Structures are given as C-alpha cells and as structure tokens.
C-alpha cells in the first residue's frame, strides 16, 4: 500500500541555522523553492524533507 507512494519527513529543530548547515553543508541537500524563513524544504528523490523551527521543541520529544 505505502511502498508505491511518495513520502515526507517533517523534523522540528530548535536551532534553524545549525540545521541549515547540517542539511545543506554536511549532507549536500539544496533547499527547494518552497523554503521560507523558519521552514527549510528539501527534495531527496521522490521524498520531501521539511525542517522547521520549533521554539517549544524539547530534547528527546517527537
């Protein structure tokens, strides 16, 4: 059922710039044209990775 579907991953981060450095610099991903101030949007093949700043994010929470 899901094996033939596109998927998305959504990740909350507390440090937006550090996340940008990791996903762009370390992993080499390029932000898509959907990126906004507090939201980074990456395409990885058919998968979409969305990284957003959450001021309420606690370590270890999902």
mmCIF file of the N, C-alpha and C atoms, coordinates in Angstrom:
data_MODEL
# 
_entry.id   MODEL 
# 
loop_
_atom_site.group_PDB 
_atom_site.id 
_atom_site.type_symbol 
_atom_site.label_atom_id 
_atom_site.label_alt_id 
_atom_site.label_comp_id 
_atom_site.label_asym_id 
_atom_site.label_entity_id 
_atom_site.label_seq_id 
_atom_site.pdbx_PDB_ins_code 
_atom_site.Cartn_x 
_atom_site.Cartn_y 
_atom_site.Cartn_z 
_atom_site.occupancy 
_atom_site.B_iso_or_equiv 
_atom_site.pdbx_formal_charge 
_atom_site.auth_seq_id 
_atom_site.auth_comp_id 
_atom_site.auth_asym_id 
_atom_site.auth_atom_id 
_atom_site.pdbx_PDB_model_num 
ATOM 1   N N  . UNK A 1 1  ? 0.805  -1.189 0.000  1.00 0.00 ? 1  UNK A N  1 
ATOM 2   C CA . UNK A 1 1  ? 0.000  0.000  0.000  1.00 0.00 ? 1  UNK A CA 1 
ATOM 3   C C  . UNK A 1 1  ? 0.855  1.263  0.000  1.00 0.00 ? 1  UNK A C  1 
ATOM 4   N N  . UNK A 1 2  ? 1.711  1.441  0.994  1.00 0.00 ? 2  UNK A N  1 
ATOM 5   C CA . UNK A 1 2  ? 2.549  2.639  1.049  1.00 0.00 ? 2  UNK A CA 1 
ATOM 6   C C  . UNK A 1 2  ? 3.836  2.515  0.246  1.00 0.00 ? 2  UNK A C  1 
ATOM 7   N N  . UNK A 1 3  ? 4.227  1.300  -0.109 1.00 0.00 ? 3  UNK A N  1 
ATOM 8   C CA . UNK A 1 3  ? 5.505  1.119  -0.793 1.00 0.00 ? 3  UNK A CA 1 
ATOM 9   C C  . UNK A 1 3  ? 5.545  1.804  -2.149 1.00 0.00 ? 3  UNK A C  1 
ATOM 10  N N  . UNK A 1 4  ? 4.403  2.083  -2.741 1.00 0.00 ? 4  UNK A N  1 
ATOM 11  C CA . UNK A 1 4  ? 4.356  2.743  -4.044 1.00 0.00 ? 4  UNK A CA 1 
ATOM 12  C C  . UNK A 1 4  ? 4.004  4.222  -3.946 1.00 0.00 ? 4  UNK A C  1 
ATOM 13  N N  . UNK A 1 5  ? 4.089  4.796  -2.766 1.00 0.00 ? 5  UNK A N  1 
ATOM 14  C CA . UNK A 1 5  ? 3.711  6.186  -2.534 1.00 0.00 ? 5  UNK A CA 1 
ATOM 15  C C  . UNK A 1 5  ? 4.936  7.036  -2.215 1.00 0.00 ? 5  UNK A C  1 
ATOM 16  N N  . UNK A 1 6  ? 4.853  8.301  -2.558 1.00 0.00 ? 6  UNK A N  1 
ATOM 17  C CA . UNK A 1 6  ? 5.868  9.263  -2.130 1.00 0.00 ? 6  UNK A CA 1 
ATOM 18  C C  . UNK A 1 6  ? 5.664  9.540  -0.652 1.00 0.00 ? 6  UNK A C  1 
ATOM 19  N N  . UNK A 1 7  ? 6.716  9.979  0.010  1.00 0.00 ? 7  UNK A N  1 
ATOM 20  C CA . UNK A 1 7  ? 6.596  10.251 1.437  1.00 0.00 ? 7  UNK A CA 1 
ATOM 21  C C  . UNK A 1 7  ? 7.271  11.568 1.790  1.00 0.00 ? 7  UNK A C  1 
ATOM 22  N N  . UNK A 1 8  ? 6.989  12.018 2.995  1.00 0.00 ? 8  UNK A N  1 
ATOM 23  C CA . UNK A 1 8  ? 7.599  13.236 3.525  1.00 0.00 ? 8  UNK A CA 1 
ATOM 24  C C  . UNK A 1 8  ? 8.064  12.970 4.939  1.00 0.00 ? 8  UNK A C  1 
ATOM 25  N N  . UNK A 1 9  ? 9.142  13.620 5.312  1.00 0.00 ? 9  UNK A N  1 
ATOM 26  C CA . UNK A 1 9  ? 9.608  13.597 6.697  1.00 0.00 ? 9  UNK A CA 1 
ATOM 27  C C  . UNK A 1 9  ? 9.586  15.031 7.196  1.00 0.00 ? 9  UNK A C  1 
ATOM 28  N N  . UNK A 1 10 ? 9.066  15.234 8.397  1.00 0.00 ? 10 UNK A N  1 
ATOM 29  C CA . UNK A 1 10 ? 8.978  16.570 8.977  1.00 0.00 ? 10 UNK A CA 1 
ATOM 30  C C  . UNK A 1 10 ? 9.754  16.548 10.282 1.00 0.00 ? 10 UNK A C  1 
ATOM 31  N N  . UNK A 1 11 ? 10.728 17.458 10.398 1.00 0.00 ? 11 UNK A N  1 
ATOM 32  C CA . UNK A 1 11 ? 11.632 17.472 11.540 1.00 0.00 ? 11 UNK A CA 1 
ATOM 33  C C  . UNK A 1 11 ? 11.574 18.833 12.223 1.00 0.00 ? 11 UNK A C  1 
ATOM 34  N N  . UNK A 1 12 ? 11.335 18.833 13.534 1.00 0.00 ? 12 UNK A N  1 
ATOM 35  C CA . UNK A 1 12 ? 11.359 20.060 14.329 1.00 0.00 ? 12 UNK A CA 1 
ATOM 36  C C  . UNK A 1 12 ? 12.768 20.251 14.882 1.00 0.00 ? 12 UNK A C  1 
ATOM 37  N N  . UNK A 1 13 ? 13.283 21.469 14.804 1.00 0.00 ? 13 UNK A N  1 
ATOM 38  C CA . UNK A 1 13 ? 14.618 21.777 15.333 1.00 0.00 ? 13 UNK A CA 1 
ATOM 39  C C  . UNK A 1 13 ? 14.536 23.040 16.182 1.00 0.00 ? 13 UNK A C  1 
ATOM 40  N N  . UNK A 1 14 ? 15.442 23.170 17.110 1.00 0.00 ? 14 UNK A N  1 
ATOM 41  C CA . UNK A 1 14 ? 15.490 24.379 17.928 1.00 0.00 ? 14 UNK A CA 1 
ATOM 42  C C  . UNK A 1 14 ? 16.453 25.407 17.345 1.00 0.00 ? 14 UNK A C  1 
ATOM 43  N N  . UNK A 1 15 ? 17.462 24.952 16.616 1.00 0.00 ? 15 UNK A N  1 
ATOM 44  C CA . UNK A 1 15 ? 18.465 25.852 16.030 1.00 0.00 ? 15 UNK A CA 1 
ATOM 45  C C  . UNK A 1 15 ? 18.383 25.758 14.506 1.00 0.00 ? 15 UNK A C  1 
ATOM 46  N N  . UNK A 1 16 ? 17.688 26.703 13.922 1.00 0.00 ? 16 UNK A N  1 
ATOM 47  C CA . UNK A 1 16 ? 17.423 26.698 12.485 1.00 0.00 ? 16 UNK A CA 1 
ATOM 48  C C  . UNK A 1 16 ? 18.713 26.806 11.670 1.00 0.00 ? 16 UNK A C  1 
ATOM 49  N N  . UNK A 1 17 ? 19.611 27.678 12.055 1.00 0.00 ? 17 UNK A N  1 
ATOM 50  C CA . UNK A 1 17 ? 20.863 27.853 11.302 1.00 0.00 ? 17 UNK A CA 1 
ATOM 51  C C  . UNK A 1 17 ? 21.749 26.627 11.388 1.00 0.00 ? 17 UNK A C  1 
ATOM 52  N N  . UNK A 1 18 ? 21.811 26.010 12.539 1.00 0.00 ? 18 UNK A N  1 
ATOM 53  C CA . UNK A 1 18 ? 22.601 24.783 12.679 1.00 0.00 ? 18 UNK A CA 1 
ATOM 54  C C  . UNK A 1 18 ? 22.015 23.673 11.808 1.00 0.00 ? 18 UNK A C  1 
ATOM 55  N N  . UNK A 1 19 ? 20.687 23.591 11.766 1.00 0.00 ? 19 UNK A N  1 
ATOM 56  C CA . UNK A 1 19 ? 20.029 22.599 10.912 1.00 0.00 ? 19 UNK A CA 1 
ATOM 57  C C  . UNK A 1 19 ? 20.333 22.879 9.447  1.00 0.00 ? 19 UNK A C  1 
ATOM 58  N N  . UNK A 1 20 ? 20.284 24.147 9.037  1.00 0.00 ? 20 UNK A N  1 
ATOM 59  C CA . UNK A 1 20 ? 20.585 24.516 7.656  1.00 0.00 ? 20 UNK A CA 1 
ATOM 60  C C  . UNK A 1 20 ? 22.018 24.110 7.303  1.00 0.00 ? 20 UNK A C  1 
ATOM 61  N N  . UNK A 1 21 ? 22.959 24.375 8.203  1.00 0.00 ? 21 UNK A N  1 
ATOM 62  C CA . UNK A 1 21 ? 24.353 23.997 7.959  1.00 0.00 ? 21 UNK A CA 1 
ATOM 63  C C  . UNK A 1 21 ? 24.489 22.483 7.796  1.00 0.00 ? 21 UNK A C  1 
ATOM 64  N N  . UNK A 1 22 ? 23.772 21.720 8.616  1.00 0.00 ? 22 UNK A N  1 
ATOM 65  C CA . UNK A 1 22 ? 23.856 20.264 8.545  1.00 0.00 ? 22 UNK A CA 1 
ATOM 66  C C  . UNK A 1 22 ? 23.253 19.725 7.247  1.00 0.00 ? 22 UNK A C  1 
ATOM 67  N N  . UNK A 1 23 ? 22.005 20.083 6.976  1.00 0.00 ? 23 UNK A N  1 
ATOM 68  C CA . UNK A 1 23 ? 21.324 19.512 5.809  1.00 0.00 ? 23 UNK A CA 1 
ATOM 69  C C  . UNK A 1 23 ? 21.906 20.032 4.496  1.00 0.00 ? 23 UNK A C  1 
ATOM 70  N N  . UNK A 1 24 ? 22.310 21.295 4.473  1.00 0.00 ? 24 UNK A N  1 
ATOM 71  C CA . UNK A 1 24 ? 22.866 21.858 3.241  1.00 0.00 ? 24 UNK A CA 1 
ATOM 72  C C  . UNK A 1 24 ? 24.368 21.593 3.140  1.00 0.00 ? 24 UNK A C  1 
ATOM 73  N N  . UNK A 1 25 ? 25.104 21.923 4.183  1.00 0.00 ? 25 UNK A N  1 
ATOM 74  C CA . UNK A 1 25 ? 26.557 21.799 4.154  1.00 0.00 ? 25 UNK A CA 1 
ATOM 75  C C  . UNK A 1 25 ? 27.055 20.369 4.282  1.00 0.00 ? 25 UNK A C  1 
ATOM 76  N N  . UNK A 1 26 ? 26.615 19.676 5.328  1.00 0.00 ? 26 UNK A N  1 
ATOM 77  C CA . UNK A 1 26 ? 27.097 18.326 5.592  1.00 0.00 ? 26 UNK A CA 1 
ATOM 78  C C  . UNK A 1 26 ? 26.503 17.292 4.636  1.00 0.00 ? 26 UNK A C  1 
ATOM 79  N N  . UNK A 1 27 ? 25.161 17.328 4.473  1.00 0.00 ? 27 UNK A N  1 
ATOM 80  C CA . UNK A 1 27 ? 24.517 16.338 3.618  1.00 0.00 ? 27 UNK A CA 1 
ATOM 81  C C  . UNK A 1 27 ? 24.470 16.749 2.152  1.00 0.00 ? 27 UNK A C  1 
ATOM 82  N N  . UNK A 1 28 ? 24.710 18.020 1.863  1.00 0.00 ? 28 UNK A N  1 
ATOM 83  C CA . UNK A 1 28 ? 24.746 18.490 0.480  1.00 0.00 ? 28 UNK A CA 1 
ATOM 84  C C  . UNK A 1 28 ? 23.379 18.651 -0.172 1.00 0.00 ? 28 UNK A C  1 
ATOM 85  N N  . UNK A 1 29 ? 22.313 18.756 0.630  1.00 0.00 ? 29 UNK A N  1 
ATOM 86  C CA . UNK A 1 29 ? 20.977 18.944 0.071  1.00 0.00 ? 29 UNK A CA 1 
ATOM 87  C C  . UNK A 1 29 ? 20.763 20.410 -0.299 1.00 0.00 ? 29 UNK A C  1 
ATOM 88  N N  . UNK A 1 30 ? 20.024 20.648 -1.354 1.00 0.00 ? 30 UNK A N  1 
ATOM 89  C CA . UNK A 1 30 ? 19.701 22.003 -1.783 1.00 0.00 ? 30 UNK A CA 1 
ATOM 90  C C  . UNK A 1 30 ? 18.257 22.318 -1.403 1.00 0.00 ? 30 UNK A C  1 
ATOM 91  N N  . UNK A 1 31 ? 18.026 23.461 -0.728 1.00 0.00 ? 31 UNK A N  1 
ATOM 92  C CA . UNK A 1 31 ? 16.645 23.825 -0.394 1.00 0.00 ? 31 UNK A CA 1 
ATOM 93  C C  . UNK A 1 31 ? 15.829 24.031 -1.667 1.00 0.00 ? 31 UNK A C  1 
ATOM 94  N N  . UNK A 1 32 ? 14.576 23.604 -1.624 1.00 0.00 ? 32 UNK A N  1 
ATOM 95  C CA . UNK A 1 32 ? 13.694 23.805 -2.770 1.00 0.00 ? 32 UNK A CA 1 
ATOM 96  C C  . UNK A 1 32 ? 13.163 25.232 -2.756 1.00 0.00 ? 32 UNK A C  1 
ATOM 97  N N  . UNK A 1 33 ? 12.415 25.586 -3.763 1.00 0.00 ? 33 UNK A N  1 
ATOM 98  C CA . UNK A 1 33 ? 11.847 26.928 -3.828 1.00 0.00 ? 33 UNK A CA 1 
ATOM 99  C C  . UNK A 1 33 ? 10.682 27.092 -2.854 1.00 0.00 ? 33 UNK A C  1 
ATOM 100 N N  . UNK A 1 34 ? 10.351 26.048 -2.102 1.00 0.00 ? 34 UNK A N  1 
ATOM 101 C CA . UNK A 1 34 ? 9.286  26.110 -1.101 1.00 0.00 ? 34 UNK A CA 1 
ATOM 102 C C  . UNK A 1 34 ? 9.804  26.584 0.257  1.00 0.00 ? 34 UNK A C  1 
ATOM 103 N N  . UNK A 1 35 ? 11.117 26.779 0.406  1.00 0.00 ? 35 UNK A N  1 
ATOM 104 C CA . UNK A 1 35 ? 11.697 27.168 1.689  1.00 0.00 ? 35 UNK A CA 1 
ATOM 105 C C  . UNK A 1 35 ? 11.211 28.565 2.082  1.00 0.00 ? 35 UNK A C  1 
ATOM 106 N N  . UNK A 1 36 ? 10.989 28.760 3.390  1.00 0.00 ? 36 UNK A N  1 
ATOM 107 C CA . UNK A 1 36 ? 10.579 30.045 3.943  1.00 0.00 ? 36 UNK A CA 1 
ATOM 108 C C  . UNK A 1 36 ? 11.509 30.400 5.092  1.00 0.00 ? 36 UNK A C  1 
ATOM 109 N N  . UNK A 1 37 ? 11.219 31.499 5.786  1.00 0.00 ? 37 UNK A N  1 
ATOM 110 C CA . UNK A 1 37 ? 12.089 31.963 6.865  1.00 0.00 ? 37 UNK A CA 1 
ATOM 111 C C  . UNK A 1 37 ? 12.371 30.899 7.921  1.00 0.00 ? 37 UNK A C  1 
ATOM 112 N N  . UNK A 1 38 ? 11.342 30.298 8.479  1.00 0.00 ? 38 UNK A N  1 
ATOM 113 C CA . UNK A 1 38 ? 11.519 29.316 9.552  1.00 0.00 ? 38 UNK A CA 1 
ATOM 114 C C  . UNK A 1 38 ? 11.322 27.881 9.086  1.00 0.00 ? 38 UNK A C  1 
ATOM 115 N N  . UNK A 1 39 ? 11.222 27.679 7.757  1.00 0.00 ? 39 UNK A N  1 
ATOM 116 C CA . UNK A 1 39 ? 10.987 26.336 7.215  1.00 0.00 ? 39 UNK A CA 1 
ATOM 117 C C  . UNK A 1 39 ? 11.960 26.071 6.077  1.00 0.00 ? 39 UNK A C  1 
ATOM 118 N N  . UNK A 1 40 ? 12.688 24.968 6.186  1.00 0.00 ? 40 UNK A N  1 
ATOM 119 C CA . UNK A 1 40 ? 13.559 24.519 5.102  1.00 0.00 ? 40 UNK A CA 1 
ATOM 120 C C  . UNK A 1 40 ? 12.865 23.352 4.426  1.00 0.00 ? 40 UNK A C  1 
ATOM 121 N N  . UNK A 1 41 ? 12.876 23.335 3.131  1.00 0.00 ? 41 UNK A N  1 
ATOM 122 C CA . UNK A 1 41 ? 12.200 22.288 2.372  1.00 0.00 ? 41 UNK A CA 1 
ATOM 123 C C  . UNK A 1 41 ? 13.211 21.709 1.386  1.00 0.00 ? 41 UNK A C  1 
ATOM 124 N N  . UNK A 1 42 ? 13.454 20.402 1.487  1.00 0.00 ? 42 UNK A N  1 
ATOM 125 C CA . UNK A 1 42 ? 14.423 19.730 0.626  1.00 0.00 ? 42 UNK A CA 1 
ATOM 126 C C  . UNK A 1 42 ? 13.724 18.618 -0.141 1.00 0.00 ? 42 UNK A C  1 
ATOM 127 N N  . UNK A 1 43 ? 14.200 18.342 -1.335 1.00 0.00 ? 43 UNK A N  1 
ATOM 128 C CA . UNK A 1 43 ? 13.755 17.189 -2.116 1.00 0.00 ? 43 UNK A CA 1 
ATOM 129 C C  . UNK A 1 43 ? 14.908 16.196 -2.124 1.00 0.00 ? 43 UNK A C  1 
ATOM 130 N N  . UNK A 1 44 ? 14.596 14.959 -1.810 1.00 0.00 ? 44 UNK A N  1 
ATOM 131 C CA . UNK A 1 44 ? 15.587 13.885 -1.862 1.00 0.00 ? 44 UNK A CA 1 
ATOM 132 C C  . UNK A 1 44 ? 14.978 12.764 -2.688 1.00 0.00 ? 44 UNK A C  1 
ATOM 133 N N  . UNK A 1 45 ? 15.151 12.847 -3.997 1.00 0.00 ? 45 UNK A N  1 
ATOM 134 C CA . UNK A 1 45 ? 14.477 11.911 -4.892 1.00 0.00 ? 45 UNK A CA 1 
ATOM 135 C C  . UNK A 1 45 ? 12.997 12.235 -4.906 1.00 0.00 ? 45 UNK A C  1 
ATOM 136 N N  . UNK A 1 46 ? 12.175 11.248 -4.630 1.00 0.00 ? 46 UNK A N  1 
ATOM 137 C CA . UNK A 1 46 ? 10.730 11.459 -4.570 1.00 0.00 ? 46 UNK A CA 1 
ATOM 138 C C  . UNK A 1 46 ? 10.255 11.818 -3.166 1.00 0.00 ? 46 UNK A C  1 
ATOM 139 N N  . UNK A 1 47 ? 11.178 11.935 -2.239 1.00 0.00 ? 47 UNK A N  1 
ATOM 140 C CA . UNK A 1 47 ? 10.841 12.235 -0.854 1.00 0.00 ? 47 UNK A CA 1 
ATOM 141 C C  . UNK A 1 47 ? 11.057 13.714 -0.571 1.00 0.00 ? 47 UNK A C  1 
ATOM 142 N N  . UNK A 1 48 ? 10.230 14.241 0.278  1.00 0.00 ? 48 UNK A N  1 
ATOM 143 C CA . UNK A 1 48 ? 10.340 15.645 0.683  1.00 0.00 ? 48 UNK A CA 1 
ATOM 144 C C  . UNK A 1 48 ? 10.737 15.671 2.152  1.00 0.00 ? 48 UNK A C  1 
ATOM 145 N N  . UNK A 1 49 ? 11.740 16.480 2.496  1.00 0.00 ? 49 UNK A N  1 
ATOM 146 C CA . UNK A 1 49 ? 12.192 16.651 3.867  1.00 0.00 ? 49 UNK A CA 1 
ATOM 147 C C  . UNK A 1 49 ? 11.907 18.085 4.274  1.00 0.00 ? 49 UNK A C  1 
ATOM 148 N N  . UNK A 1 50 ? 11.073 18.259 5.288  1.00 0.00 ? 50 UNK A N  1 
ATOM 149 C CA . UNK A 1 50 ? 10.726 19.583 5.779  1.00 0.00 ? 50 UNK A CA 1 
ATOM 150 C C  . UNK A 1 50 ? 11.327 19.743 7.169  1.00 0.00 ? 50 UNK A C  1 
ATOM 151 N N  . UNK A 1 51 ? 12.092 20.816 7.361  1.00 0.00 ? 51 UNK A N  1 
ATOM 152 C CA . UNK A 1 51 ? 12.725 21.104 8.644  1.00 0.00 ? 51 UNK A CA 1 
ATOM 153 C C  . UNK A 1 51 ? 12.198 22.457 9.105  1.00 0.00 ? 51 UNK A C  1 
ATOM 154 N N  . UNK A 1 52 ? 11.602 22.495 10.283 1.00 0.00 ? 52 UNK A N  1 
ATOM 155 C CA . UNK A 1 52 ? 11.044 23.760 10.756 1.00 0.00 ? 52 UNK A CA 1 
ATOM 156 C C  . UNK A 1 52 ? 11.530 24.079 12.164 1.00 0.00 ? 52 UNK A C  1 
ATOM 157 N N  . UNK A 1 53 ? 11.555 25.382 12.456 1.00 0.00 ? 53 UNK A N  1 
ATOM 158 C CA . UNK A 1 53 ? 11.994 25.843 13.775 1.00 0.00 ? 53 UNK A CA 1 
ATOM 159 C C  . UNK A 1 53 ? 10.819 25.741 14.739 1.00 0.00 ? 53 UNK A C  1 
ATOM 160 N N  . UNK A 1 54 ? 11.066 25.109 15.874 1.00 0.00 ? 54 UNK A N  1 
ATOM 161 C CA . UNK A 1 54 ? 10.068 24.990 16.924 1.00 0.00 ? 54 UNK A CA 1 
ATOM 162 C C  . UNK A 1 54 ? 10.685 25.515 18.203 1.00 0.00 ? 54 UNK A C  1 
ATOM 163 N N  . UNK A 1 55 ? 10.181 26.604 18.677 1.00 0.00 ? 55 UNK A N  1 
ATOM 164 C CA . UNK A 1 55 ? 10.711 27.193 19.909 1.00 0.00 ? 55 UNK A CA 1 
ATOM 165 C C  . UNK A 1 55 ? 10.360 26.343 21.133 1.00 0.00 ? 55 UNK A C  1 
ATOM 166 N N  . UNK A 1 56 ? 9.385  25.458 21.000 1.00 0.00 ? 56 UNK A N  1 
ATOM 167 C CA . UNK A 1 56 ? 8.954  24.619 22.122 1.00 0.00 ? 56 UNK A CA 1 
ATOM 168 C C  . UNK A 1 56 ? 9.534  23.224 22.074 1.00 0.00 ? 56 UNK A C  1 
ATOM 169 N N  . UNK A 1 57 ? 10.437 22.954 21.123 1.00 0.00 ? 57 UNK A N  1 
ATOM 170 C CA . UNK A 1 57 ? 10.982 21.609 20.997 1.00 0.00 ? 57 UNK A CA 1 
ATOM 171 C C  . UNK A 1 57 ? 11.844 21.263 22.193 1.00 0.00 ? 57 UNK A C  1 
ATOM 172 N N  . UNK A 1 58 ? 11.597 20.084 22.767 1.00 0.00 ? 58 UNK A N  1 
ATOM 173 C CA . UNK A 1 58 ? 12.408 19.571 23.872 1.00 0.00 ? 58 UNK A CA 1 
ATOM 174 C C  . UNK A 1 58 ? 13.236 18.410 23.371 1.00 0.00 ? 58 UNK A C  1 
ATOM 175 N N  . UNK A 1 59 ? 14.426 18.275 23.890 1.00 0.00 ? 59 UNK A N  1 
ATOM 176 C CA . UNK A 1 59 ? 15.294 17.177 23.509 1.00 0.00 ? 59 UNK A CA 1 
ATOM 177 C C  . UNK A 1 59 ? 14.613 15.844 23.820 1.00 0.00 ? 59 UNK A C  1 
ATOM 178 N N  . UNK A 1 60 ? 14.607 14.960 22.833 1.00 0.00 ? 60 UNK A N  1 
ATOM 179 C CA . UNK A 1 60 ? 14.057 13.635 23.015 1.00 0.00 ? 60 UNK A CA 1 
ATOM 180 C C  . UNK A 1 60 ? 12.570 13.526 22.753 1.00 0.00 ? 60 UNK A C  1 
ATOM 181 N N  . UNK A 1 61 ? 11.920 14.625 22.408 1.00 0.00 ? 61 UNK A N  1 
ATOM 182 C CA . UNK A 1 61 ? 10.485 14.535 22.133 1.00 0.00 ? 61 UNK A CA 1 
ATOM 183 C C  . UNK A 1 61 ? 10.236 14.376 20.644 1.00 0.00 ? 61 UNK A C  1 
ATOM 184 N N  . UNK A 1 62 ? 9.083  13.844 20.292 1.00 0.00 ? 62 UNK A N  1 
ATOM 185 C CA . UNK A 1 62 ? 8.721  13.701 18.888 1.00 0.00 ? 62 UNK A CA 1 
ATOM 186 C C  . UNK A 1 62 ? 7.374  14.331 18.630 1.00 0.00 ? 62 UNK A C  1 
# 
